[in-house]
Amino acid sequence: MVRRTVDVYSFARHQRDPSVAQWAATEERRARQRLRTRTGTLLRLVNTTAGALALDAADTVDIPPARHRRGALWLA
């Protein structure tokens, strides 16, 4: 007698579960908000009222690279 086993995997995207898309949209929205906030902080530090750019202040703000569009879908 030969016994065989099969592993069956079910992914949420395969069953058209909308929760993955909603989660991905929320994550991407939050990533864009974080990018806008950090960019605004950088601009406020660099642009001075005197008109001269404070380029040394640009090193104090860490802006990570922008995430790829719909990158959260790959994490599901």
Secondary structure as UniProt FT lines:
FT   TURN            12..16
FT   HELIX           18..46
FT   TURN            49..50
FT   HELIX           55..60
FT   TURN            69..70
FT   HELIX           71..75
//
